[in-house]
Amino acid sequence: MKDLREYTLEEFQNMENFGEDSLFTDVIIVPMNELHNSGYRCMKFILVYQGKIVGVVSGWSDVVHPNGIGNYGNLMNSFETNLVPSMNLSIDCLSKSGCVRLMMTGKYKCDDFIGSDFIFFKERMNDSTD
């Protein structure tokens, strides 16, 4: 597998969905050519763990909710779990594709596409690597 910086925008856009339940530490946001009914551009999300692509998820997303809506982690259990620890977030832009990459501390997991929102939250793990 090649370095993430070597992929073109078209290569990212043409990747098929897989690995929706993968743990990841980085998300590459890929703008798509379709417009959402909100008027904003739809996005595809490349999930990355230890520098390797572990998943590709997309829908008709025009919004991203890191750490769940309102910073409540898993939306379905938000009132039971309270706030999850805030994430440290770094952002860069990949050189060849121009896509934005979010790099976060800890391991994350997709929650769901609720309407057009891509939601993910920090996986609660007793792992010394977090």
N, C-alpha and C positions, 0 to 999 in steps of 0.2 A: 504494500500500500504506500502511496506517495505521501509526501509531507503535505499537510493541510494548506500551506501557503502556495502550493503548486496547482491546485484545482482551479479551473476557470468557473466563472459564474454559470455558464451553460452546463458544465458537468454537475455542479451542485443542483441546479434546477431540474436536471433530468434523472436524478437519483430516485429510485423507487422506495416507497415506505417500507420500513422494517424495524424491529427492535424497540417497539413502543414502550416495553416494560424494562428497558435497560437502565442501569444506574449511569449517571454521567456527571462530569464536572464542568464541562464547557458546552455552550450552545452557539452554533454559527447560524445567524439569521440570514436567510436567503430571500431576497425580494423576488416575487414571481411576476409574471406579466398580466395576470388576472387582477381585476379590481373587485374589491368587496362592495356590497351594496351601500356601505357607509361612504364610499368614495375613496377610501384608502387602499393601498396596494396589499394584496395577500402575501403571506410569508410562508416559507418552508423552514423547518428547523433541523439542523444536523446536530446530533447528539455525539459528544466526544468524551472519551475516558482515556486517560494516560496517552494523549496524542493520537488516538485511533478512533475512527468513526465507528460507533456502536449502535447507532440508530438514526433513522430519518423519519420525521413525523410532519404531517401537513394536513391541513384542512382548508377551510376558507378563513384562516386567521388573519385578523387585522390588528390584534392586540395581544401583548404578552404580559403575563402576570407571574413574575418570579416570586417565589415564596407564597403563592396563592393570592386570592383577591383579598385586599386589605391586610396583607402580611399575616394571614391566619393559617398558613400551611395548607394542609389538606382541606379543601373547601367543604367536603361532605361531613367532616368532623370538627369544623372550626370552632364551634361553640363548646365542644368538649375538651379540646386540646389546648386552648389558649394560644397566645402568640408563640411562634417558633423563634429561635434565635435569629437575629438579623444576619444577612449574608455580607461578606466582603466581596465586592464586585470590581473586577477590572475589565476594561473594554479595549479592544484593539481592532484594527481593520486589516484583513488579509491582503497581501500585496497583489496577487494576480487577479482574484475574483472581485476584490473590493467589498466583500461581505464583512459584516460586523461580527466579532466573536465576543461573547460574554464569558469570562472566566471567574469561577466562584470558588470559595472555600467550601469544603465538605462535598458530599455526594448528594445528587438530586435525582428525582424520579418524576416522570410525567404523571399528572393527575388525570386530566381529561380536557377535551375540547368542550367547553360549555358555550353553546352558541358559536360565536366566532373567536372566543378567547382561548389562547394556549396557556394552560396553567401548569406550573410545576412547583414542587416544594422540596425542602430539605428532608432527606431520608433520615429518620432517627435511628442511628446505629451506634453501638458501643464499639467503635472502631478507632484505634489509636492513630489512624492516618488522617482523620478529619481535623 
